[in-house]
Amino acid sequence: MVKVGIIGAGRIGRVHITSISTRVKDAVIKTVADPFLNDETAAWAKSMGVEHTTKDYKEIINDPEIDAVLICSSTDTHSPISLEAIKAGKHVFCEKPIDHDVDKIKEVIEALEGTNLKYQVGFNRRFDHNFEAVQQAVAAGKVGKPEIIKITSRDPEPPSIDYVKVSGGMFLDMTIHDFDMVRFLAGCDATEVYVQGANLVDPAIGEAGDVDTAVITLQMENGAIAVIDNCRKAVYGYDQRAEVFGSEGMVAVSNDSQSSAVISNADGVTGEKPMFFFLERYMDAYGKEIGAFIDAIVNDKETPLNVMDGLKPVLMGLAAKKSCEEHRPVKISEIM
């Protein structure tokens, strides 16, 4: 049984506490740490089977019984806590991104060299049943050589302005998942990024120095062209779709909804809206990604996403940000 410590008991921390407690075998949560821990959260964590709660994450780092650390705290803490956990000899699951600073991510890469520690980054969409099916079809050659990859990713409502100001911007916060998905579906890296961005949803987002709507085109190493369209607000729900068009066919997936029921009557033909937010849409995927992390520890094998998979979407995000600001295509090599 792998003993786990979770650092951060906010929204994503609670998702992983729930996943491990209800969906992941071979793991038990010994300690949850959060500097803002209150009695209500502590009581909830213990009701989920957590043995101990604390405000000091170093109790997890310094506990010799804890095998693995899940870093679910604020982004600015991800790389420093990663380094502390690696130094303490613990396996690490780190929520995205590892850092917004490429040099700090490289420090984590260097710290892992020569160790047998597992390090997985939290790009949960790879474990979604829809996107897995697309990737498997492409990898099996069912659509031939990929030529066009399309990803639609739109949130149901924009985040708070306070969050926008510390998020790193849309490309490093929201689109970073889509950058990982493009790599996953294409089976290779991007070489160039070009962005058309706009502020169409909330003027306050623009005042904070960010965009809320964008179309991103990418040139992939295998010759394919990828297109991502993002918007911070889709009034009909959480819009998550993907398509790969190839030399021998196409594979596409649509949105998940509560049911596939379609009502046809005199008023028209209607179906259900997509699930409203990521917690509904991707809860199974969150459980599967932690299950894969624990399996890698138990069976001493590679994690499905490693530290390099954490670096490359950040490079893509920084290139996208530069492209949007400078109104030109940006090669990934410019960011390295």
Disulfide bonds with the S-S distance in Angstrom:
none
